[in-house]
């Protein structure tokens, strides 16, 4: 017949479980926040590229630069729109170039994970205002 284990043995096991839990939880927390931070940074960069593409497309179709920069800022996520720097190149061999830069601190959830100083997305689109034909001829 088996006898019951003493309560002191159960207490030592629960103490070991608590110690292991105390060692593992910080490591898992850092890993979790690192994955979240990395995903947030990738999402921010993707949104920056989409916003730069929006502005460059408008410049390529002949919209003035101020309107294109405003559209670029409007397309950015709200947490980086205020800190973003939007630069355009006036004439670059038939291409509309637009660059969006955001400080890395603006794209950070927490400062636990090191981030780059700046995120920069650059887009170039061919200008389409010179289509190379006369649309008025109905011959």
C-alpha positions as CSV (number, residue, x, y, z in Angstrom):
1,X,0.0,0.0,0.0
2,X,1.3,3.5,-0.9
3,X,1.5,6.2,1.6
4,X,0.9,9.8,0.8
5,X,3.8,12.1,0.2
6,X,4.6,14.5,2.8
7,X,3.5,18.1,2.4
8,X,7.1,19.4,2.7
9,X,8.0,17.5,-0.5
10,X,5.1,19.2,-2.3
11,X,6.1,22.6,-1.0
12,X,9.7,22.1,-2.3
13,X,8.3,21.2,-5.8
14,X,6.0,24.2,-5.9
15,X,9.0,26.4,-4.9
16,X,11.0,24.9,-7.8
17,X,8.2,25.6,-10.2
18,X,8.0,29.2,-9.0
19,X,11.7,29.6,-9.5
20,X,11.6,28.2,-13.0
21,X,8.6,30.4,-13.8
22,X,10.5,33.4,-12.5
23,X,13.5,32.6,-14.8
24,X,11.4,31.8,-17.9
25,X,8.8,34.6,-17.9
26,X,11.3,37.5,-18.5
27,X,12.9,35.7,-21.4
28,X,9.6,34.9,-23.0
29,X,8.4,38.5,-22.4
30,X,11.5,40.0,-24.1
31,X,11.0,37.5,-27.0
32,X,7.3,38.5,-27.3
33,X,8.0,42.2,-27.3
34,X,10.8,41.8,-29.7
35,X,8.6,40.0,-32.2
36,X,5.9,42.7,-31.7
37,X,8.4,45.5,-32.2
38,X,9.9,43.9,-35.3
39,X,6.4,43.4,-36.8
40,X,5.4,47.0,-35.9
41,X,8.6,48.3,-37.6
42,X,8.0,46.2,-40.8
43,X,4.4,47.5,-40.9
44,X,5.5,51.1,-40.5
45,X,8.1,50.7,-43.3
46,X,5.5,49.1,-45.6
47,X,3.0,52.0,-44.9
48,X,5.8,54.5,-45.6
49,X,6.5,52.8,-49.0
50,X,2.8,52.9,-49.8
51,X,2.5,56.6,-48.9
52,X,5.6,57.4,-50.9
53,X,4.2,55.6,-53.9
54,X,0.9,57.6,-53.5
55,X,2.8,60.9,-53.6
56,X,5.1,59.9,-56.4
57,X,2.2,58.7,-58.5
58,X,0.5,62.1,-58.1
59,X,3.7,63.9,-59.1
60,X,4.1,61.6,-62.1
61,X,0.7,62.6,-63.3
62,X,1.4,66.3,-63.0
63,X,0.0,67.2,-59.6
64,X,1.9,70.0,-57.8
65,X,4.4,69.0,-55.2
66,X,2.6,70.5,-52.2
67,X,-0.6,68.5,-53.0
68,X,1.4,65.4,-53.5
69,X,3.3,65.9,-50.2
70,X,-0.1,66.4,-48.4
71,X,-1.4,63.2,-49.9
72,X,1.7,61.4,-48.8
73,X,1.3,62.6,-45.2
74,X,-2.4,61.7,-45.3
75,X,-1.5,58.1,-46.4
76,X,0.9,57.7,-43.5
77,X,-0.2,56.0,-40.2
78,X,-1.1,58.6,-37.6
79,X,1.7,57.7,-35.2
80,X,4.4,58.7,-37.7
81,X,2.7,61.3,-39.9
82,X,3.8,64.2,-37.6
83,X,7.4,63.1,-37.4
84,X,7.8,62.2,-41.1
85,X,10.0,64.2,-43.5
86,X,8.8,64.2,-47.1
87,X,11.3,65.2,-49.9
88,X,10.7,65.4,-53.6
89,X,13.1,65.7,-56.5
90,X,11.8,68.4,-59.0
91,X,13.1,66.8,-62.2
92,X,15.1,63.6,-62.3
93,X,15.4,62.5,-66.0
94,X,11.7,61.9,-66.4
95,X,11.1,60.3,-63.1
96,X,9.1,61.5,-60.1
97,X,11.1,60.7,-57.0
98,X,9.7,61.0,-53.5
99,X,11.4,60.1,-50.2
100,X,9.8,59.6,-46.8
101,X,11.9,59.5,-43.7
102,X,10.7,58.7,-40.1
103,X,12.8,58.6,-36.9
104,X,13.2,55.1,-35.6
105,X,11.8,56.2,-32.2
106,X,8.5,57.1,-33.9
107,X,8.2,53.5,-35.1
108,X,8.9,51.9,-31.7
109,X,6.3,50.5,-29.3
110,X,8.8,50.2,-26.5
111,X,12.5,51.2,-26.3
112,X,13.4,47.6,-25.2
113,X,14.5,46.6,-28.7
114,X,17.1,48.7,-30.5
115,X,15.8,50.4,-33.6
116,X,17.6,52.2,-36.5
117,X,18.0,55.9,-36.3
118,X,15.8,56.5,-39.3
119,X,13.5,54.5,-41.6
120,X,13.6,55.8,-45.2
121,X,11.4,54.8,-48.1
122,X,12.2,56.1,-51.6
123,X,10.0,55.6,-54.7
124,X,10.6,56.6,-58.3
125,X,7.9,56.6,-61.0
126,X,8.1,57.6,-64.6
127,X,6.4,60.8,-65.4
128,X,3.4,60.4,-67.7
129,X,2.6,64.0,-68.6
130,X,4.6,63.5,-71.8
131,X,2.8,60.7,-73.5
132,X,4.4,61.3,-76.9
133,X,1.4,61.8,-79.1
134,X,-1.2,64.3,-80.1
135,X,-4.6,63.3,-78.8
136,X,-6.4,66.0,-80.7
137,X,-6.1,64.5,-84.2
138,X,-9.1,62.5,-85.3
139,X,-7.9,61.5,-88.7
